[in-house]
Amino acid sequence: MKEQFWVVGGEFSDLDFHQIIEGTGKTFGPFENYESAEKVWRDCSLANRFEACARFSIVTSAIPAQRRQAA
């Protein structure tokens, strides 16, 4: 299985970014490479730039090193 990238985020209840507001969470992906995910992340971030409590991140479904070496 190849490494995949996702863009996740939404609007949070405060600037500590610990609790996402129900119904605002968004997930995009999977993407085959970081560059594709980064483009979506930039678009999401730009679209929400006036929302102080909105945050999006790129995450990866990394394969553990032991499984990568065995493959």
Secondary structure, DSSP 8 states (H G I E B T S, - for coil): ----EEEEEEEBSSTT--SB-TT--EEEEEESSHHHHHHHHHHHHHHTTT-TTEEEEEEE----HHHHHH-
